[in-house]
């Protein structure tokens, strides 16, 4: 019988990974699996919890592996686990997702299991938690409807003729919840990047004669409160990666930043006021949160577009400071990666 290896990255995950583990153990899934926890120096009781899970579930092979602080990356840590895994199919989860139903594993793995794709990924939704951003949920939760069930293969010539936005869309992939044939991953490998190993790997797949499946029935909740600085850094490195891999610029220049930011802020404020069902106090809270996070999002993308050739014009002093900030962000992420997607 085929076997699966479920790989979960943890870092001070107590309180969130518990929900995921409980869901995994209660799934209607008829295939044997092992669980590999890759723990990045947790100090909040996560390790004790994982050891207790292992003790209580002796019928399942559970490994708890330590990843030193300076050796963690979303790419390298997953590759290390993949090489140690026994299963011919690998399931990757981040620690803070929550499958929506008991058929999640069945639906997530099916396209790969039956040979229709080399990799598949699930549909992340915002919700299912005690508190979450209702404006983001309103905007986000129908995203998958505009995507095909399968992508690829694409030959390099056709790829070169696609628009940057189409290249990015066709390379959509999400290691928050994914399933990959082990032999394919070991052959192609996640690229050695500190952020975005999933979309860069999907690009590799479709350009190397493989199909990627979007498992639309495999829905899971995933959302966490983020700070302004986190979003700024994440979107800066996202933009840099998108330029390098897809030639994709999310905005152009300071005027482009102001235009798109103003448009998005107005739209989110309208949604907050008129389209979500919450008390006035809650509406105000989430409107302010969205103003903050959306500003960080597009400012980070703008910083990510800057190059030395842009150091001219009336904003040159400001641009110099942002270009230095870009270098600091890249150096920091290269050293520490981004702990939580």
Beta strands, then each sheet from edge to edge (+ up, - down):
strand 1: 3-10
strand 2: 32-39
strand 3: 62-66
strand 4: 89-94
strand 5: 98-99
strand 6: 119-125
strand 7: 150-151
strand 8: 177-181
strand 9: 212-221
sheet 1: 3+ 2+ 1+ 4+ 8- 6+ 9+ 5-
sheet 2: 3+ 2+ 1+ 4+ 8- 6+ 9+ 7-
end
